[in-house]
Amino acid sequence: ASNVTMAGAVLSGDLRMVRLDAARPTTHFRRVRLRASGPRAVIARRDLLGLRRAPLSALSGLGLAAAGSAGLMLSVQSPRIPTMAALVSLILAYLGFGAWCEGLRLHADNSGTSRLLGLGYRDTAVAHLVVPLSAWGVSVILVTIGLLAAGAVGPIALLWGLGTGALLAGGHLMASFRGQPPTAVFGPVGGMPLMILWYTKPLLATLVVGTAMAAWAARPATAWAAFFWLLVCAVGVVAWGLALVDKRDRRS
């Protein structure tokens, strides 16, 4: 029955049903309750409690984020390092960051419901990024300290890792609020390729921007220029994601 439900959800593009049917029941920290606080703070606390109740996701995200950030910071140290290293590192970082974004995805799944905390739809989405960005920042700082102690990277590595966090946040905004697939994916011609393209568009945007900027930053003469354009492109990806948030809000 579960296989039939998930297969139907995949064919109809209902990502919420896939996640709910595939998720394991929560058994950790069931007696811990959410404490009252301000609207934005309580959303961050809710996400933190969600990670405490799903320790495997939290730890796997930490491991993937640490490996991805370390590989990415090492890949910008020399032009002799293959560009594929930055690409693989970005995939790991994307997966690690995504493990902390369950609150953001659930917010997107529940568009159209009553706003009990009084926050706007976009403000709530931004508040759900506090925990993933904080976790990413802590992991980058710890990895940078280790790499600096080993003499493997320079001080710009920390800035590069933190800047990549903004790019990852924008990518997961796009992924969470992508909405329903276009009707063209259900056509007899090109349906599956269009479905794959629709689903992987946020990842592709992250990989294209991150890999191109990392390859550019590997040249010592252009490292700071590449970092500047990384921030500019990251702002563009975040703006794209926020536009999808507003579009989803209007539809609801």
C-alpha positions in Angstrom: 0.0 0.0 0.0 2.9 2.3 0.8 4.5 1.6 -2.6 1.3 2.4 -4.4 0.8 5.6 -2.5 4.3 6.8 -3.1 4.2 5.8 -6.8 1.0 7.8 -7.3 2.4 10.7 -5.5 5.5 10.7 -7.7 3.5 10.5 -10.9 1.3 13.4 -9.7 4.2 15.5 -8.4 2.9 15.5 -4.9 6.1 15.8 -3.0 4.4 16.3 0.4 2.7 12.9 0.1 6.0 11.3 -0.7 7.7 12.8 2.3 4.9 12.0 4.7 4.7 8.4 3.5 8.4 7.8 3.6 9.1 9.5 6.9 9.7 7.4 9.9 7.7 8.0 13.1 9.3 10.2 15.6 10.5 8.5 18.8 13.1 10.9 20.2 12.4 13.8 22.6 8.7 13.2 22.5 8.3 14.7 26.0 10.1 17.9 25.1 7.7 20.7 24.4 8.1 23.9 22.5 8.5 26.9 24.8 6.7 30.2 24.1 8.6 33.1 22.6 8.3 35.7 19.8 6.9 34.6 16.4 10.3 34.4 14.7 12.1 32.9 17.6 9.5 30.2 18.1 9.8 29.1 14.5 13.6 28.7 14.9 13.0 26.8 18.1 10.5 24.6 16.4 13.0 23.7 13.7 15.7 23.1 16.3 13.3 20.8 18.2 12.5 19.0 14.9 16.2 18.3 14.5 16.5 17.0 18.0 13.6 14.6 17.3 15.4 13.5 14.1 19.0 13.1 15.2 20.0 11.0 12.2 19.1 13.8 9.8 20.8 16.4 12.0 24.1 14.3 12.2 24.0 13.3 8.6 23.6 16.9 7.6 26.5 17.9 9.8 28.7 15.3 8.2 27.8 16.1 4.6 28.1 19.9 5.3 31.5 19.5 6.9 32.8 17.3 4.0 31.2 19.6 1.4 32.5 22.8 2.9 36.0 21.4 3.4 36.2 20.2 -0.2 34.9 23.5 -1.5 37.4 25.5 0.5 40.2 23.3 -0.6 39.1 23.5 -4.2 39.6 27.2 -4.4 43.2 27.1 -3.2 44.9 26.2 -6.5 43.9 26.2 -10.2 45.5 22.7 -10.4 42.7 21.2 -8.4 40.1 19.7 -10.8 36.8 21.6 -11.1 35.0 18.3 -10.4 36.2 18.6 -6.8 34.2 21.8 -6.4 31.2 20.2 -8.1 31.1 17.1 -5.9 31.7 19.3 -2.8 28.7 21.5 -3.7 26.5 18.4 -4.0 27.5 17.2 -0.6 27.0 20.7 0.9 23.6 20.9 -0.8 22.5 17.6 0.7 23.8 18.5 4.1 22.1 21.9 4.2 18.9 20.3 3.0 18.9 17.8 5.9 18.3 20.9 8.2 15.5 22.4 6.0 12.6 20.1 6.9 10.8 23.0 8.6 11.1 25.1 5.5 9.7 22.2 3.4 6.8 21.7 5.7 6.0 25.4 5.6 5.8 25.2 1.8 3.7 22.0 2.0 1.1 23.8 4.3 0.6 26.9 2.2 -2.9 28.3 2.5 -3.4 27.3 6.1 -4.2 29.8 8.8 -1.3 32.0 10.0 -1.6 31.5 13.7 1.6 33.4 14.6 0.6 36.5 12.6 3.7 36.5 10.4 3.5 36.9 6.7 4.2 33.9 4.4 7.5 35.2 3.3 8.6 36.2 6.8 7.8 32.7 8.0 9.9 31.2 5.2 12.8 33.4 6.1 12.5 32.5 9.8 12.8 28.8 8.8 16.3 29.5 7.4 17.7 30.6 10.7 18.5 27.1 12.0 20.0 25.8 8.7 22.1 28.9 8.2 23.3 28.9 11.8 24.2 25.2 11.6 26.0 25.8 8.3 28.0 28.7 9.8 29.0 26.6 12.8 30.2 23.7 10.6 32.1 26.1 8.3 33.9 27.8 11.2 34.9 24.4 12.8 36.1 23.1 9.5 38.0 26.3 8.7 39.8 26.2 12.1 40.9 22.6 11.4 42.1 23.5 7.9 43.9 26.6 9.1 45.6 24.6 11.8 46.8 22.2 9.2 48.0 25.0 6.9 45.8 23.9 4.1 43.8 27.0 3.5 44.0 30.8 3.8 41.7 33.3 5.7 39.5 33.8 2.6 38.3 30.2 2.9 36.1 31.2 5.8 34.5 34.0 3.8 34.0 31.6 0.9 32.3 29.0 3.0 30.0 31.5 4.6 29.1 33.0 1.2 28.3 29.6 -0.1 25.7 29.3 2.7 23.7 32.1 1.2 23.8 30.3 -2.2 22.6 27.1 -0.5 19.8 28.9 1.3 18.5 30.3 -2.0 18.7 26.9 -3.7 16.6 25.3 -1.0 14.1 28.2 -1.1 13.7 27.3 -4.8 13.4 23.6 -4.0 10.9 24.0 -1.2 8.6 26.3 -3.0 8.8 24.9 -6.5 5.1 24.0 -6.4 3.4 21.5 -8.7 5.1 20.4 -11.9 4.1 22.0 -15.1 1.4 20.2 -17.1 3.8 19.5 -19.9 5.5 16.8 -17.8 2.4 14.6 -18.2 2.5 14.7 -22.0 3.4 11.7 -24.1 6.6 13.3 -25.5 9.4 14.5 -23.2 7.5 14.0 -20.0 10.2 12.3 -17.9 13.1 14.7 -19.0 10.9 17.7 -18.2 10.0 16.2 -14.8 13.8 15.7 -14.1 14.6 19.2 -15.2 11.8 20.7 -13.1 12.8 18.8 -10.0 16.6 19.4 -10.3 16.4 23.1 -11.3 17.3 24.4 -7.8 20.3 22.0 -7.6 21.4 22.9 -11.1 21.3 26.7 -10.2 23.4 26.0 -7.1 25.9 23.9 -9.0 26.3 26.2 -12.0 26.9 29.3 -9.8 29.0 27.6 -7.2 31.3 25.6 -9.5 31.9 28.5 -11.9 32.8 30.9 -9.1 35.0 28.3 -7.4 36.9 27.7 -10.6 37.3 31.5 -11.0 38.4 31.9 -7.4 41.1 29.2 -7.7 43.2 31.8 -9.6 44.9 33.9 -7.0 44.7 37.1 -9.0 40.8 36.9 -9.2 39.9 35.4 -5.9 38.3 38.5 -4.4 36.5 39.3 -7.6 35.1 35.8 -7.7 34.0 36.1 -4.1 32.2 39.4 -4.9 30.4 37.8 -7.8 29.6 34.7 -5.7 27.7 37.0 -3.3 25.9 38.8 -6.2 24.8 35.5 -7.8 23.8 34.2 -4.3 21.6 37.2 -3.8 20.1 36.5 -7.3 19.3 32.9 -6.4 17.8 34.0 -3.0 15.7 36.6 -4.8 14.5 33.8 -7.2 13.6 31.6 -4.3 11.7 34.5 -2.6 9.8 35.1 -5.8 8.6 31.5 -5.7 7.6 32.0 -2.1 5.5 35.0 -3.1 4.0 33.1 -6.0 3.0 30.2 -3.8 1.5 32.7 -1.3 -0.6 34.3 -4.0 -1.9 30.9 -5.2 -2.9 29.9 -1.7 
